[in-house]
Amino acid sequence: MMSLFLAASGSAGAQTDYYNTDAGRPLTVEDAYATERYAFELQLAPVRLERSRGGVYAWGLEPELAYGVLPRTHIEVGMPLAYVEAGGFKRSGLAGIDVSVLHNLNAETQTLPALGVVVDALLPVGGLGPSRTYVSGKAIITRTYPWARFHLNGRYTVGDAPTNAPGSGSTADAAVEVSRWLGGVAIDRTFPLRSLLITAETFARQPLDDAEDVEWNAAAGVRYQLSPYFNVDGGLGRRLTGDAPAWFVTFGLSRAFGIRALFPVK
Amino acid sequence: MTSYRILPAIAALALTSGVLTATPAQGQWSTTSEQYYLPASFNWQFRTNYPAADRLFNAFDYGHAILYERLWTQPGAPVSLLEEKEYNFITRELLVHPPRLPLEEAAIEIEYAKLAPEAKQMFDWAHLLHRQIYDVWADERVSLNQKDARVAELIAYYKTRRDLAFSSRPKSMELMEGQPYSLAFRKNYPKFNGLIWAYHWLQVGLYEPLVTGKDRDARQTGVLAAVARFRQMIENAPTDMPRIMPMTAAVAPAFAERYPEASIIFDNLHSMHDVVSDILANPSVPRNRKRSEILRAAGRYRDDTSYVWTIAEWKEMSQMMGVANMGGPSVGVLEGFPTPTVARGAVHSEMTDHSSMSGTPGMAGMQHSPGMSGTDTSARADTTMAHAGHAMPSSTPDSSMRSMAAMEIHMRMLEDPVIRARIRADTALRRMMTEMMEGMPAGHRASMEQMLESGTSGGAMSGMDHSTKDSTVPTATAPARPRVAPAKKAPVKKPATAMPGMDHSTMPMPPANKPAAKPARKPPAKSPAQTKDSMPGMDHSKMKMPPAKP
């Protein structure tokens, strides 16, 4: 993936988009729009650091590549790398491969918000990956007002709880945060003349293990266009409830580009 | 724990129902979408090599966006919202400190983007083509032949989006000016409309120095000069702004000759910008029909059959309407302003009223009656007498002409040593003369003060001819003093004559234009070529001055 990016970057000018948010960049809740058709968007350094009660740290790095494969549709591949400390263990490694498709159903109009759907599969790959494939479906609604923009996300995951759930000392679930369901809302405020967006969210998620409590989270973040080529984001949040309340910070750097051979004009 | 599980579901349902029922459930299902621009090594070269112009274009995005947003969301707002508040913000702040990056227009025209996302995407798609063609011509690594090939690729790629691409066949003015809603915007918002046309002038005009510049330096100078001319336009709004929509074939003829398809696309783009403004600004279009009217117009601009002109007709119309009315050419702009030949907001149908105008090269085949129906003779006189670098005491063409005539009368009076002595001796007369001179341009005032005090001519108006028979006398050949640094190797063009070839004998002229009642007593102290001219652009050859000393 990295070599693909490097090969393309020499021949492609690009402009990333601070206005449209992606899951995890900087917040969990995202908007309903897909990456532009024919565009690649590479998340270069999406870092997440989490500090749980007792000073337990978990690091995550999830390089992702999204491609606008069809009108209003992108496919995305992520390879989450994790480093976690739990139960006296310190482990690092690939925490699965995440493959997803986002389809934006419509553009926002006066009467209808923008609607999007996502199908996501987390594949059991890597030492910190899940024990089985988890398939999720997500619905997204985006509504824009002159004073703010709202995004509403709802996600449901199919599949049994892992046998090595977090309570049993496993690190896998902590690394990828698979949840039975997730519901959240984010609010954005854009400063277009500064190419800056600030955003805040709250979401709740039910871990796969029904015995665990629902986790409530709150976070805030920014996205900023550095140049026509690069976009940075950062976030700060808190898991307010659940079995393991924690602080987390995220940072990301993304770049969009195109590969000429994939365009309809040669 | 149960409440924790129920709460998110309740919140989700509430928000979902809220967003879905925020407006009447009259579905507007739009599937328009964005598409990435063609990857190439030349991308962003314009930003790199011409940063000042590139930044201006970022600011232009704001102007278009806020215009539509205000017209749509505040239909009952006073005219001053756009003509004063927004205009002042744009011209005094945004264009002075333009954004460093292209703007996300959806974040500015929030409600308009929801009203007609399809039209917004059409504009965005055409703006991408605009920018990429700048990039091709800004990239010095790309040879001339390669530039043509790259532009052809860009146009081909542009046209792959049939749902977004403007037709590359010319559309008649009827589509822009002949609809029930037409002209509402330009009539109600002349300054902002002039600003938009000035934007469009630069957006197409900037191609010309890029295409005609013989080398990198010439292109740099030419681009800077065009940008400077744009800034001149907004200095004195709306007087110096385009009076009709700039057309590419007129403003950037070399570019249009080289890339007619792109030029037509841009003309259609700019034309539709005006149409959307008219639809939004015209209260006769009910709010619940604005979207459908915009989409109908958008469809007509995309198809190849509605309101189509031939390319020959398009070129002919571009010339006939007169580049002087469109802000002037975008190269060789370091002289005075061109001379418009029509009134602000003139429409095509009026200009082609052959029954009332007589033919001129600038308006081929048109009939010009003595009164010049459909044209603004006062405006013509104003700009004929306009002196680069000098603000006239009054802002309207008529008053400007009268002031010029009065100024000439006073100048001629001061030629007479007896009159000068009389004025110096009479304190009341001296005071009145001083007050009158305060309203004059600085150069004239200094000259008259010098004459009054010392009796010398000062040379400022030596040899000046204030006759407005500008189109038939050597006036047109007098080089104008540039208001900015002269362009390197910029072609020197004659200032546009008001209406070359036109019979001015029947036009009403102010007294100053008649032959001088009193013949000049002495020849000019210096020839115009030798004298530093404070009123460039005027023919000073016939202005008689008093001797250096009484």
Interface residues (C-beta under 8 A of the other chain):
Chain A: A8 G10 S11 A12 G13 A14 Q15 D17 Y18 Y19 A34 E36 R37 Y38 A39 G68 P71 R72 N104 L105 N106 A107 E108 T109 Q110 T111 L112 P113 I141 R143 T144 Y145 P146 F150 L152 G154 W181 G183 G184 V185 T190 P192 L193 R194 S195 F203 A204 Q206 D213 V214 W216 Q225 S227 P228 T241 A256 F257 G258 I259 R260 F263 P264 V265
Chain B: M1 Y4 R5 L7 P8 A9 A11 A12 L15 T16 V19 L20 A22 T23 P24 A25 Q26 G27 Q28 W29 S30 T31 T32 S33 E34 Q35 Y36 Y37 L38 P39 A40 S41 F42 N43 W44 R47 Y62 T73 L94 P99 R100 L101 P102 L103 E104 E105 A106 A107 I108 I110 E111 A113 K114 L115 P117 D135 E153 A156 Y157 T160 R291
